[in-house]
Amino acid sequence: EAQVTQNPRYLITVTGKKLTVTCSQNMNHEYMSWYRQDPGLGLRQIYYSMNVEVTDKGDVPEGYKVSRKEKRNFPLILESPSPNQTSLYFCASILQGEETQYFGPGTRLLVL
Amino acid sequence: GNSVTQMEGPVTLSEEAFLTINCTYTATGYPSLFWYVQYPGEGLQLLLKATKADDKGSNKGFEATYRKETTSFHLEKGSVQVSDSAVYFCALVPGGYNKLIFGAGTRLAVHP
């Protein structure tokens, strides 16, 4: 089954404790992206990757890092989480040349 | 710049009522337009899309027509069901890019 998976689905952590949210897709898509969803703001892009070893900032990259060492994986790293990063995070992937993005189930993060 | 504006929710309807969720956009070039739906506790799913002016996207009884003259992509359904209760996001992809730009989302609640 074609899908995008994220782990963990729920996470409670404390300020400053490094964390990683994993994202994996099994569709051989080149393009992957991270979004955060906040009430009244919709989804905003954090980082994206056009292919392996190619990443770039989206609209709200501050406080986040990403890496793309393999085509299928695109982890989101919070080196020193802060309460303003409490949000719902979605990973998405897309086949180059297509326009429909496939979304993971989301990771709900609470930073205390 | 590129942006999407949706009507604020929540929208509350009785079963079998007619639904309209307004969406207007600002974009350079010729964007593709999308409606995504987020059911409670789930990720986003593509509901329908339209890639050029006057195209009509349709799925599951929902329809939206790409109106370039009014820069709109309103979502409609003739008879809503309780199972349609969800958050609906209007989005665009600027021509030549893979980035989705979302509206703030509209929550729909349908009561029996």
Interface residues (C-beta under 8 A of the other chain):
Chain A: V4 Y31 S33 Y35 G40 L41 G42 L43 R44 Q45 Y48 M50 G58 F90 A92 I94 Q96 E99 T100 Q101 F103 G104 P105 G106
Chain B: V4 S32 F34 Y36 E42 G43 L44 Q45 L46 K49 T51 F89 V93 N98 K99 L100 F102 G103 A104 G105
